[in-house]
Amino acid sequence: MKPAPGISLVISTFNQPDYLAKGLASLRRQTHQPEEIIISDDGSGEATRELVQKFAAGSPVPVKHVWHPHNGFRKTVILNKTVAAATGSYLVFTDGDCVPHPQFLADHAALAEKNFWVQGRRCFVREEFVSAFEVEEIPAFGWMLAGKITGATKGVRWPLAIIRRDTKQRGIIGCNMAFWRDDIVAVNGFDEDYTGWGTGEDSDIGTRLYHLGRQRKFVYGRAITFHLNHPPAPRGHHAASLARLAETIASRKIRCEHGLDRHLAVKP
C-alpha cells in the first residue's frame, strides 16, 4: 500500500456560519484525519471567527483561519493566501456549505497519484431541508428516496469507484478538488483576475494543470460531499469570466500573471 500524503484540508467560506458549523462537525467523524485544517475566509464576520476558534480548541489537528477583510468576491486571493500558508504536500479543497462523507479524506488520500489532480462529485441537500440535515448520521438513502437530496448517484459510496482519466472541461467544481501543492505552485495558483461568484476560477486552474501535463482523475463513488443548498449569489461577471477562461484554453498557458507568487515568502 502506498503511503498517504500529508493533507492540508482547505475549506472556503464567507458569512455562512450555520452551514460551516455542519461541515466542521463532520470532520470529527473522518476516518482519516488531515495534517491540518485551513479555513479560507473571504472576510466573514465575528460569528465565523468564534465558530472557528471553538472548533480549533477541540480539534485533534492544527486549525488555521486565513482571513482578509471583505472587499467584494476575492475567493481566488484568499485561496492563494491559504495555499501559501499550507504545509501539506497535498491539498484537498471543499467549501463551507458542504458536508463531507466520513470517508471523504480517506478516499482522497487513496486517490492521490503523482501527475494527476482529482475531481470528486457532490450531491445536493435541498434548501428547505438543510436545517434538519444531521451530520452525526448522514440520512442519505432515506432522504434521497424522499426527494430531499438530489443528484443521488453522486451521494452514494459504491463498492467500486468509477474513475475516468481525462482533460475535459465538464464537471470541474471547486467544492471537491485535490492537487499536489508543487503542481499548484507550478501554475501560480488561482488567477486573481477572476472576480464574482461562481465565475470559472476553478475551471481555469484545472485547465492550466492540463497544460502542465496533469490529467484529471474524475471520480464517482468515492470522496463524496453533500452540498447544502442556498440562494445563488449574483453572477454579474459571468460573461467576462467565461471569456477569460476561453483565453486560457486557447493560449494553453500554464501560469497566470496575478496569482500565488504574490503571497509566497520564497518565490518559485
C-alpha positions as CSV (number, residue, x, y, z in Angstrom):
1,M,0.0,0.0,0.0
2,K,1.3,3.4,-0.9
3,P,1.9,5.9,1.9
4,A,-0.8,8.5,2.4
5,P,0.3,12.1,1.5
6,G,0.3,14.8,4.2
7,I,-3.1,16.5,3.5
8,S,-4.0,20.1,4.1
9,L,-7.8,20.4,4.0
10,V,-8.9,23.8,2.7
11,I,-12.4,25.0,3.4
12,S,-13.6,28.1,1.7
13,T,-16.2,30.3,3.4
14,F,-17.9,33.7,3.6
15,N,-20.5,34.6,6.2
16,Q,-22.3,31.2,6.4
17,P,-21.6,30.1,9.9
18,D,-24.6,27.9,10.2
19,Y,-23.6,26.0,7.1
20,L,-19.9,25.9,8.1
21,A,-20.8,24.5,11.5
22,K,-22.3,21.4,9.9
23,G,-19.2,20.9,7.7
24,L,-16.8,21.3,10.6
25,A,-18.8,18.9,12.8
26,S,-18.5,16.3,10.1
27,L,-14.7,16.5,10.3
28,R,-14.7,14.8,13.7
29,R,-16.2,11.7,12.0
30,Q,-13.5,11.4,9.3
31,T,-11.8,8.0,9.3
32,H,-8.6,9.7,8.1
33,Q,-7.5,13.0,9.6
34,P,-5.6,15.6,7.7
35,E,-2.3,17.1,8.7
36,E,-4.1,20.4,9.1
37,I,-7.4,22.2,8.5
38,I,-7.3,25.7,7.0
39,I,-10.4,27.9,6.9
40,S,-10.0,30.1,3.8
41,D,-12.2,33.1,4.7
42,D,-13.1,35.9,2.3
43,G,-13.9,38.3,5.0
44,S,-16.6,36.8,7.3
45,G,-17.8,38.4,10.5
46,E,-17.5,37.7,14.2
47,A,-19.8,34.7,14.2
48,T,-17.5,32.8,11.9
49,R,-14.4,33.8,13.9
50,E,-15.9,32.5,17.1
51,L,-17.1,29.3,15.4
52,V,-13.6,28.5,14.1
53,Q,-12.0,29.3,17.5
54,K,-14.3,26.9,19.3
55,F,-13.7,24.2,16.7
56,A,-10.0,24.7,16.8
57,A,-10.0,24.3,20.6
58,G,-11.3,20.7,20.3
59,S,-9.7,19.7,17.0
60,P,-7.2,16.8,17.1
61,V,-5.2,18.5,14.3
62,P,-4.0,22.1,13.9
63,V,-6.6,24.6,12.6
64,K,-5.6,27.8,10.8
65,H,-8.0,30.7,10.0
66,V,-6.7,32.6,7.0
67,W,-8.8,35.7,6.7
68,H,-8.8,39.1,4.9
69,P,-11.2,42.0,5.0
70,H,-14.2,41.6,2.7
71,N,-13.9,43.8,-0.4
72,G,-16.2,42.1,-2.9
73,F,-15.7,38.5,-4.1
74,R,-12.0,37.7,-3.7
75,K,-12.1,34.0,-3.3
76,T,-9.1,33.5,-5.6
77,V,-7.0,35.9,-3.5
78,I,-7.8,34.2,-0.2
79,L,-7.3,30.8,-1.7
80,N,-3.8,31.8,-2.8
81,K,-3.1,33.2,0.7
82,T,-4.3,29.8,2.1
83,V,-2.1,27.8,-0.2
84,A,0.9,29.9,0.8
85,A,0.1,29.1,4.5
86,A,-0.4,25.4,3.9
87,T,2.2,22.9,5.0
88,G,0.8,19.7,3.5
89,S,2.2,18.2,0.3
90,Y,-1.3,17.5,-0.9
91,L,-4.2,20.0,-0.8
92,V,-7.9,18.9,-0.7
93,F,-10.4,21.8,-1.3
94,T,-14.0,21.9,-0.3
95,D,-16.5,24.7,0.6
96,G,-18.0,25.8,3.9
97,D,-21.5,24.9,2.6
98,C,-20.6,21.2,2.1
99,V,-20.7,18.3,4.5
100,P,-18.0,15.6,3.6
101,H,-18.8,11.9,3.9
102,P,-17.0,10.3,6.8
103,Q,-14.5,8.6,4.3
104,F,-14.1,11.8,2.3
105,L,-10.4,12.3,3.3
106,A,-9.6,8.7,3.4
107,D,-10.8,8.4,-0.2
108,H,-8.8,11.5,-1.3
109,A,-5.7,10.1,0.3
110,A,-6.2,6.8,-1.6
111,L,-6.9,8.6,-4.9
112,A,-3.8,10.8,-4.7
113,E,-1.4,10.0,-7.5
114,K,1.6,11.9,-8.9
115,N,0.9,13.8,-12.2
116,F,-2.8,13.8,-11.6
117,W,-5.3,16.0,-9.9
118,V,-8.6,14.7,-8.5
119,Q,-12.2,15.9,-9.1
120,G,-14.8,14.5,-6.8
121,R,-18.5,14.9,-7.1
122,R,-21.3,16.3,-4.9
123,C,-25.0,15.7,-4.3
124,F,-27.4,18.4,-3.1
125,V,-29.5,18.8,0.1
126,R,-32.5,20.9,-0.9
127,E,-32.5,24.2,0.8
128,E,-35.7,23.7,2.8
129,F,-34.3,20.6,4.5
130,V,-30.8,21.9,5.3
131,S,-31.6,22.8,8.9
132,A,-32.7,19.3,9.6
133,F,-29.6,17.7,8.0
134,E,-27.7,16.0,10.8
135,V,-24.0,15.2,10.2
136,E,-23.7,12.7,13.0
137,E,-25.7,10.2,11.0
138,I,-26.0,11.4,7.4
139,P,-29.5,10.3,6.3
140,A,-28.5,9.7,2.6
141,F,-30.7,6.8,1.4
142,G,-33.9,7.8,3.1
143,W,-33.6,11.4,2.2
144,M,-32.8,10.5,-1.4
145,L,-35.9,8.4,-1.6
146,A,-38.0,11.2,-0.2
147,G,-36.5,13.7,-2.7
148,K,-34.8,15.8,-0.1
149,I,-31.4,15.1,-1.7
150,T,-30.9,15.4,-5.4
151,G,-28.1,14.1,-7.6
152,A,-28.5,10.8,-5.7
153,T,-26.0,8.8,-7.8
154,K,-23.3,11.3,-6.7
155,G,-24.1,10.8,-3.0
156,V,-23.5,7.0,-2.7
157,R,-20.2,5.4,-1.9
158,W,-20.3,2.4,-4.2
159,P,-18.5,-0.9,-3.7
160,L,-16.2,0.1,-6.5
161,A,-15.2,3.6,-7.6
162,I,-15.6,4.7,-11.2
163,I,-12.5,6.7,-12.2
164,R,-12.0,8.3,-15.6
165,R,-8.7,9.9,-16.5
166,D,-9.2,12.9,-18.9
167,T,-8.5,16.5,-19.7
168,K,-12.1,17.7,-20.2
169,Q,-13.9,20.8,-19.0
170,R,-17.1,19.2,-18.0
171,G,-17.7,18.8,-14.3
172,I,-14.9,21.0,-12.8
173,I,-16.2,22.2,-9.5
174,G,-14.2,23.8,-6.7
175,C,-16.1,22.3,-3.7
176,N,-14.4,18.9,-4.2
177,M,-10.9,19.1,-5.7
178,A,-7.4,17.9,-4.8
179,F,-4.0,18.9,-6.0
180,W,-0.3,18.3,-5.2
181,R,1.0,21.5,-3.7
182,D,4.0,21.5,-6.1
183,D,1.6,21.5,-9.0
184,I,-0.4,24.5,-7.7
185,V,2.9,26.4,-7.3
186,A,3.9,25.4,-10.8
187,V,0.8,27.0,-12.3
188,N,1.0,30.0,-9.9
189,G,-2.2,29.1,-8.1
190,F,-5.6,30.6,-8.7
191,D,-5.9,33.5,-11.1
192,E,-6.7,36.6,-9.1
193,D,-8.1,38.4,-12.1
194,Y,-11.3,36.4,-11.7
195,T,-13.9,38.3,-9.7
196,G,-17.6,37.5,-8.9
197,W,-19.1,34.3,-7.5
198,G,-19.1,31.1,-9.5
199,T,-17.3,32.5,-12.5
200,G,-14.8,30.0,-13.7
201,E,-11.8,30.3,-11.4
202,D,-11.9,26.5,-10.7
203,S,-12.0,25.6,-14.4
204,D,-9.1,28.0,-15.0
205,I,-6.7,26.3,-12.6
206,G,-7.8,22.9,-13.8
207,T,-7.2,23.9,-17.3
208,R,-3.7,25.2,-16.6
209,L,-2.9,22.0,-14.8
210,Y,-3.9,20.2,-18.0
211,H,-1.5,22.4,-19.9
212,L,1.2,21.5,-17.3
213,G,0.6,17.8,-18.3
214,R,-1.5,16.8,-15.3
215,Q,-4.6,14.8,-16.2
216,R,-7.7,14.7,-14.0
217,K,-9.0,11.7,-12.2
218,F,-12.8,12.2,-12.4
219,V,-14.3,10.2,-9.7
220,Y,-17.7,8.7,-8.9
221,G,-18.5,6.7,-5.8
222,R,-15.6,8.0,-3.7
223,A,-14.7,11.3,-2.0
224,I,-18.3,12.3,-1.6
225,T,-19.7,15.5,-0.3
226,F,-23.2,16.8,0.4
227,H,-23.8,20.4,-0.8
228,L,-26.2,22.3,1.5
229,N,-28.2,24.4,-1.0
230,H,-28.9,28.1,-0.5
231,P,-30.0,31.0,-2.7
232,P,-27.4,31.7,-5.5
233,A,-25.3,34.8,-5.5
234,P,-25.4,37.3,-8.4
235,R,-23.3,36.4,-11.4
236,G,-22.7,39.8,-13.0
237,H,-19.2,39.0,-14.0
238,H,-20.1,35.7,-15.7
239,A,-19.6,36.7,-19.3
240,A,-16.2,38.3,-18.7
241,S,-15.0,35.3,-16.8
242,L,-16.1,32.9,-19.5
243,A,-14.1,35.0,-21.9
244,R,-11.1,34.8,-19.6
245,L,-11.4,31.0,-19.4
246,A,-11.7,30.7,-23.2
247,E,-8.4,32.7,-23.5
248,T,-6.7,30.3,-21.0
249,I,-7.9,27.3,-23.0
250,A,-6.9,28.8,-26.4
251,S,-3.5,30.1,-25.3
252,R,-2.5,26.9,-23.5
253,K,-0.9,29.0,-20.8
254,I,0.3,27.3,-17.7
255,R,1.0,30.2,-15.3
256,C,-1.4,33.0,-14.6
257,E,0.0,36.5,-14.2
258,H,-1.6,37.5,-10.9
259,G,-1.5,34.6,-8.6
260,L,0.1,32.6,-5.8
261,D,3.6,34.1,-6.1
262,R,2.3,37.4,-4.7
263,H,1.9,35.6,-1.3
264,L,4.8,33.2,-1.1
265,A,7.7,34.1,1.2
266,V,10.0,32.2,-1.2
267,K,9.3,32.8,-4.8
268,P,9.3,29.7,-7.1
